[in-house]
Amino acid sequence: MTLTLDGVAKRVGAEQHLHPLSLELQPGSFNVLLGRTLAGKTTLMRLMAGLDAPNAGRVLENGKDVTGKSVRHRDVAMVYQQFINYPAMTVYENIASPLRRQGKDNAEIDAKVRRTAAMLRIEPYLARLPAELSGGQQQRCAIARALVKGAGLLLLDEPLVNLDYKLREELRAELRDIFADGRTTVVYATTEPQEALILGGNVTVLHEGRMLQTGPTGDVFHAPVSLDCAEVFSDPPMNVVDAILTNDRVALSDGTSLPLSAHDRNLPAGPCKVGIRANHLTVLRRNERLVPIKGRVELSEISGSETFIHLRHGGTTLIAREDGVHSHPIGSEIQVYADPDRIFVFSTAGRLVAAPNWRRGALRNIA
């Protein structure tokens, strides 16, 4: 299915939940909606599904205007954060329910239910009730019921958020394989930049009800068009410091000087903002080109096999990533290293000026 949103907007009372935006999803594509809580992801999905009607703009399915048509008259299926299964029905009957409503014969229902259950590795549990399943198995049942419907558009609203880490990793990997055949246009909402990168496909970045940027996921990550987009698509948030740009280098507010790389050359001199992701601000000096930045430790945060060091640098808090588990006393002096080849340059207004590996024209940007 081709899904086209033409200037859609949504207001509830005095609150603008979604500002006017236009977006086209190609048939069989995998599309991620990335944004923080209250960014407008669920609101946008409800407009796509026909659960709500926009206050302005149109929704088109394969070029046909379906604005205002209810979900019952749309070729769509949706999976929510919470497992929504019929508790009195077996897993088999839960998955079969959309096919029975479509009037399919028993042989076709049985074949589709078993094929879909096998795909999601829940075939051994078809005779069980949902309450007898683990959380991950219950969510697989909900996804299977949506998949078996064969809808042209499948909406997944943070479907893994309530699962434990291991289950999320397993299902995330499986989802990519399930939709690899390109028969269904998929929209997947998430708050997590890492999840968007793992899932790939295309991404649309939302912030406070506005669409900031859309395009292939890798392109948007490597060249966010604005500081807002960079902060949404970085975890931890991108480090941003005020700086002065000259012909061959950029000077930070404390006097630290970073030589300009090829992607930064020939930029207009003057004030700017420099962005550095945490994984490009390291404790170890791996080569002589890295530039030292001094600071004082505010927090040492261990996350799995990594340590994130929050340090005070002038009037700004920076976050550096260190491989492994380490302890840095609060208040201690520390020196980290920035890679000039990996910095982003933004205008004082927050628009992208230059980025590492920026392929000009490769992005569909939102001005």
Summary of the structure (lengths in Angstrom):
residues: 367
radius of gyration: 23.7
end to end distance: 27.2
largest distance: 74.8
contacts: 1170
relative contact order: 0.12
helix: 27%
strand: 35%
